[in-house]
């Protein structure tokens, strides 16, 4: 395979590292591929889908194709839908795919190669998580090869398997790299396997409020980028950490009580923690409906002073209300609602309200800075400008790794067991 094909692979890697988490926040859309493979033989089928938190309206699949001829490369602007099934894949379907919104927000990117030969390497297209078990298969014409296969990483033979399959029981960052395989029927293209660290988690609350009246319902969930296995909800109340609170990664409080008030967070077995959410269950008649999760500068936020009807038990905000910030009266609204059209850091603080039915508890509203955004096509164009230099750098790096590896005993490398990784 010509080294020119390394460029889209490195572009994908750069996209992952540069755009996967803008400003520390997870993207609101992710691109999935089924089956999760980075290579396909011609005439095989695969599907792509933009998975969006909420509505997928406005999100579209985009793709960048790169071939040996630069004149045939570029962003496919006509590729314009959020879900797509390629029933009979062709080599021209090879490229980098991603999801993009009308405002230029984007998902992760996935690099796919459609091979015109007889042998392909079945390896994951999406990043794998450290400690996961990964099996690479050297396939011949879309059927289990069951032919002896040689597996290569970064150009070097790492293993020979009579079954045509190579399993890495617990991947680590050192396993990240460029893989290919060959058997008696031919050689596969090369593909990059990305290994990421343990996924971080975020705690979500629904509805997103910092205060609830007694006997109302609230749900909490640990949202993890990969699997939620190993993550557990924890809570801290006025009596301390509730070690007996063991409801897995999600929990629904159907009839909230004042004793449910506290700080909640997600925690992994290794001690990683998510954001914390503080909410109050109030035994009185009035609450301030304000967001429990941080709001972003520039967003519009509405605070509502709600009271409960003693007869119907319904809540409404139809009474004149006074709104306070850090103990000072800031506004009186006859509708019982106060809107901040575009919040800023100066709006961060401790809020409460009162009306003719009583006074609410105080709740803190957190305001975070705006998230920086960059258009993926703009990044790709910028990378293409420096692609000759990038390509030279890639070749030099590969050559350096080869020279460094000279003299190492490959047989010893194959038979030596990998050291056990210590717990973090």
C-alpha positions in Angstrom: 0.0 0.0 0.0 1.3 3.4 -0.9 2.4 5.6 1.9 0.1 8.4 0.6 -2.8 6.6 2.3 -1.2 7.4 5.7 -2.4 11.0 5.3 -6.1 10.3 5.9 -5.2 8.0 8.8 -3.2 10.7 10.5 -5.9 13.3 9.7 -8.3 11.1 11.5 -6.0 10.8 14.5 -5.5 14.6 14.6 -9.3 15.1 14.3 -9.8 12.8 17.3 -7.3 14.6 19.5 -8.1 18.1 18.4 -11.8 18.0 18.1 -13.1 15.1 20.2 -13.6 17.2 23.3 -13.9 20.9 22.6 -13.1 22.8 25.7 -13.4 19.7 27.9 -17.0 19.2 27.0 -18.2 16.0 25.3 -19.6 16.5 21.7 -23.4 16.5 21.5 -23.2 14.0 18.6 -21.3 10.9 17.9 -20.8 8.9 14.7 -21.4 5.2 14.9 -20.5 2.5 12.3 -22.0 -1.0 12.1 -20.2 -3.3 12.0 -17.4 -1.5 13.9 -14.6 -2.1 11.4 -12.0 0.1 9.8 -11.7 -2.0 6.6 -14.3 -3.6 4.2 -13.9 -5.6 1.1 -15.7 -4.3 -2.0 -19.4 -5.1 -2.3 -19.8 -5.5 1.5 -22.4 -3.5 3.5 -22.0 -1.1 6.4 -24.1 1.6 8.0 -23.2 5.0 9.5 -25.4 7.0 11.9 -25.2 10.3 13.7 -26.3 9.6 17.3 -27.4 13.0 18.7 -28.3 13.9 22.3 -31.9 15.0 21.6 -33.1 15.7 18.0 -30.8 14.9 15.1 -32.5 17.7 13.1 -29.8 19.8 11.4 -27.1 17.1 11.7 -25.7 15.7 8.5 -23.0 13.2 7.6 -19.9 14.5 5.8 -17.0 12.7 4.4 -13.5 13.5 3.1 -12.1 11.2 0.5 -8.4 11.0 -0.2 -6.8 9.1 -3.0 -3.4 8.9 -4.7 -4.4 11.7 -7.0 -4.8 15.0 -5.1 -7.2 16.3 -7.7 -9.7 13.6 -6.7 -9.5 14.5 -3.0 -11.8 16.8 -1.0 -14.8 17.2 1.2 -18.0 15.5 -0.3 -20.5 18.4 0.3 -23.2 16.4 -1.6 -23.1 13.7 1.1 -25.9 15.2 3.1 -27.9 13.1 5.5 -27.7 11.9 9.1 -27.9 8.2 8.5 -26.6 6.3 5.6 -26.3 2.6 4.6 -23.7 1.6 2.0 -25.2 -1.6 0.6 -22.4 -2.5 -1.9 -19.2 -0.7 -0.9 -16.7 0.5 -3.5 -13.1 1.7 -3.1 -14.4 5.2 -3.7 -16.3 5.0 -0.4 -13.0 5.0 1.5 -12.5 8.2 3.5 -13.0 10.1 6.8 -16.6 10.4 7.9 -18.1 12.7 10.6 -21.4 14.4 11.6 -21.8 18.1 11.4 -24.6 20.5 12.5 -25.8 23.5 10.7 -23.8 25.7 13.2 -20.6 23.9 12.5 -20.5 21.7 15.6 -19.1 18.2 14.8 -18.8 14.7 16.1 -15.9 12.3 16.3 -14.4 11.2 12.9 -14.2 7.7 11.6 -11.7 6.5 8.9 -12.9 3.7 6.6 -11.0 1.8 3.9 -12.8 -0.2 1.2 -10.2 -2.6 -0.2 -10.4 -4.0 -3.8 -8.1 -6.9 -2.9 -8.9 -10.3 -1.4 -7.6 -9.8 2.2 -8.6 -7.3 4.8 -7.8 -6.7 8.5 -10.9 -6.7 10.6 -10.0 -4.2 13.3 -12.2 -1.6 15.2 -12.9 1.7 13.5 -13.8 3.4 16.7 -11.3 4.0 19.5 -11.0 1.2 22.0 -10.6 1.7 25.8 -7.6 0.7 27.8 -8.0 -2.8 29.3 -10.5 -3.8 26.7 -10.0 -7.1 24.9 -9.5 -6.6 21.2 -9.3 -9.3 18.5 -7.9 -8.6 15.0 -8.9 -11.0 12.2 -7.1 -11.5 8.9 -10.1 -12.2 6.6 -10.1 -13.6 3.1 -13.0 -12.6 0.9 -15.4 -11.8 3.8 -15.2 -15.4 5.2 -13.3 -16.6 8.2 -9.8 -17.1 6.7 -8.6 -19.8 9.0 -5.3 -19.3 7.2 -2.0 -18.7 9.0 -1.6 -15.0 9.1 1.2 -12.6 10.0 0.2 -9.5 11.9 2.3 -6.3 11.7 2.3 -3.1 13.8 4.1 0.0 12.5 5.7 -2.1 9.8 7.1 -4.8 12.0 6.0 -8.4 12.4 4.6 -8.8 15.9 2.8 -12.2 15.8 2.0 -15.2 13.5 -1.3 -16.9 14.2 -2.4 -20.2 12.6 -6.0 -19.3 13.3 -5.8 -16.0 11.4 -6.8 -14.1 14.6 -4.7 -12.1 17.0 -6.2 -11.2 20.4 -4.8 -8.5 22.8 -6.4 -9.4 26.1 -6.0 -5.9 27.7 -5.0 -3.1 25.3 -2.9 -0.2 26.5 -1.6 3.0 24.9 1.5 1.1 23.7 -0.8 -1.0 21.5 -2.0 2.1 19.6 -0.5 2.1 16.1 -0.7 1.1 12.4 -1.7 -2.5 11.8 -1.9 -4.8 8.8 -1.9 -8.5 8.1 -1.0 -11.0 5.3 -1.6 -14.6 4.5 -1.2 -16.9 1.5 -4.0 -15.0 -0.3 -2.5 -11.6 -0.1 -2.0 -8.5 2.1 -4.5 -6.2 3.8 -4.3 -2.3 3.8 -2.9 -0.6 6.9 -5.3 0.9 9.5 -4.7 2.9 12.7 -6.0 1.6 15.9 -6.7 4.3 18.5 -6.6 3.5 22.3 -8.1 5.9 24.7 -7.9 6.1 28.5 -10.8 5.3 30.9 -13.9 7.3 29.8 -14.9 10.1 32.0 -18.5 10.3 33.2 -21.0 13.2 33.7 -23.9 13.1 36.0 -27.2 14.3 34.5 -30.4 15.2 36.4 -33.9 15.2 35.0 -35.7 17.6 35.2 -32.6 19.9 35.4 -33.6 21.7 38.6 -31.8 22.5 41.8 -35.0 22.4 44.0 -37.9 20.0 44.2 -41.1 20.0 46.4 -41.6 16.9 48.4 -43.2 13.8 46.7 -42.1 15.0 43.3 -40.0 12.7 41.0 -36.3 13.2 40.0 -34.0 10.9 38.0 -30.2 10.8 38.1 -27.9 9.0 35.6 -24.2 8.6 35.0 -23.5 9.3 31.3 -20.3 7.5 30.3 -18.8 7.7 26.8 -18.2 4.0 26.7 -19.7 1.5 29.1 -21.2 2.6 32.4 -20.0 -0.7 34.0 -18.0 0.1 37.1 -19.6 3.5 37.7 -21.8 4.1 40.7 -23.9 6.9 42.0 -22.8 8.4 45.3 -24.3 11.0 47.5 -23.4 13.3 50.4 -26.1 14.5 52.8 -26.0 16.6 55.9 -25.1 13.4 57.8 -22.1 12.6 55.6 -21.3 10.3 52.7 -24.1 7.8 52.3 -22.1 4.6 51.8 -25.3 2.6 51.8 -26.5 4.4 48.7 -25.8 1.8 46.1 -28.2 2.1 43.1 -25.8 1.4 40.2 -25.2 4.1 37.5 -28.8 5.4 37.4 -31.6 6.0 40.0 -35.1 7.4 39.9 -36.5 9.0 43.1 -40.2 8.6 42.6 -41.4 10.4 45.7 -38.7 12.7 46.9 -38.3 13.5 50.6 -36.3 16.2 52.4 -33.8 13.5 53.3 -33.0 13.1 49.6 -31.4 16.6 49.6 -27.7 16.5 49.1 -24.7 16.4 46.7 -24.7 13.5 44.1 -21.9 12.4 41.9 -20.7 9.3 39.9 -17.6 7.4 40.9 -15.7 4.6 39.2 -14.0 1.6 40.8 -10.7 3.3 40.3 -11.8 6.4 42.2 -12.6 8.7 39.2 -15.4 11.2 39.8 -17.8 13.0 37.6 -19.2 16.5 38.1 -21.3 16.9 41.3 -24.9 18.0 41.4 -26.5 19.6 44.4 -30.3 19.7 44.8 -32.7 20.4 47.6 -36.0 18.8 48.4 -38.1 21.4 50.2 -40.9 20.7 52.6 -42.4 24.1 52.2 -44.8 25.5 49.6 -42.4 27.6 47.4 -39.4 26.6 45.4 -37.1 28.4 42.9 -36.9 26.5 39.6 -33.3 27.1 38.5 -30.8 24.8 36.6 -28.9 22.3 38.7 -26.2 21.9 36.0 -23.9 24.7 34.9 -25.2 27.1 32.2 -23.0 28.5 29.4 -22.3 32.2 29.0 -24.6 33.6 26.3 -27.4 31.1 27.0 -30.9 32.3 28.0 -32.0 31.2 31.4 -35.4 31.5 33.0 -35.9 31.3 36.8 -39.4 30.5 38.0 -40.8 31.0 41.5 -43.2 28.0 41.8 -45.7 27.3 44.5 -47.9 24.2 45.1 -51.7 24.4 45.2 -52.7 22.9 48.5 -55.9 21.3 47.0 -54.7 20.0 43.6 -51.0 19.6 44.5 -50.2 21.2 41.1 -47.4 23.7 40.9 -47.5 27.1 39.1 -45.6 30.3 38.9 -48.5 32.7 38.3 -48.0 34.9 41.4 -46.0 38.1 41.6 -42.5 37.1 42.9 -39.4 38.9 44.2 -36.1 37.4 43.0 -32.9 37.7 45.1 -29.2 37.2 44.2 -26.6 36.9 47.0 -29.2 38.3 49.5 -30.2 41.4 47.5 -33.5 42.0 45.7 -32.7 42.2 41.9 -36.2 42.1 40.3 -39.9 41.8 40.9 -41.9 40.0 38.3 -45.7 39.8 38.1 -45.5 36.6 36.0 -43.5 34.8 38.7 -40.7 34.3 36.1 -37.4 36.1 35.6 -35.5 35.7 32.3 -31.8 36.5 31.8 -31.5 36.7 28.0 -27.7 36.1 27.9 -26.1 35.0 31.1 -22.5 36.0 32.0 -20.2 35.2 34.8 -21.5 38.2 36.7 -24.9 36.3 36.9 -23.3 33.5 38.8 -24.4 33.4 42.5 -26.9 32.4 45.1 -30.6 32.9 44.2 -33.9 32.6 46.0 -37.4 33.9 45.5 -40.6 34.7 47.5 -44.2 35.3 46.8 -47.5 35.5 48.8 -47.2 31.7 49.5 -43.8 31.8 51.1 -40.1 31.8 50.4 -37.9 29.3 48.6 -34.5 27.9 49.7 -31.4 29.3 48.2 -29.6 27.7 45.2 -26.3 28.4 43.5 -26.3 28.9 39.7 -23.0 28.2 38.0 -22.0 29.9 34.8 -19.3 28.4 32.6 -17.3 30.1 29.8 -18.3 29.7 26.1 -17.0 26.6 24.3 -14.6 27.3 21.5 -15.7 25.9 18.1 -13.8 25.2 14.9 -15.2 24.0 11.7 -14.0 20.5 10.7 -13.7 21.3 7.0 -11.6 24.4 7.9 -9.3 22.2 10.0 -9.1 19.7 7.1 -8.2 22.4 4.7 -5.6 23.8 7.0 -4.1 20.3 7.4 -4.1 19.8 3.6 -2.1 23.0 3.1 0.7 21.4 5.3 0.1 17.9 4.1 3.4 17.5 2.2 5.3 18.4 5.4 3.0 16.2 7.5 3.6 13.3 5.1 7.4 13.7 5.3 7.1 13.8 9.1 5.1 10.6 9.1 7.6 8.8 6.9 10.5 10.0 9.1 8.7 8.8 12.2 8.0 5.4 10.7 11.6 5.1 9.5 12.9 6.2 13.0 10.8 3.5 14.7 12.1 0.9 12.3 15.7 1.9 12.9 15.2 1.9 16.6 13.7 -1.6 16.5 16.7 -3.1 14.5 18.5 -5.7 16.4 15.6 -6.7 18.6 14.8 -10.4 18.7 11.3 -10.7 17.2 11.0 -14.3 18.5 11.7 -13.2 22.0 9.3 -10.4 21.7 6.5 -12.7 20.7 7.1 -15.2 23.5 7.6 -12.7 26.3 4.4 -12.2 28.4 3.3 -8.6 28.8 3.8 -7.1 32.2 0.8 -6.8 34.5 -0.5 -3.2 34.6 -0.8 -1.8 38.1 -4.2 -0.5 39.2 -4.6 3.2 38.9 
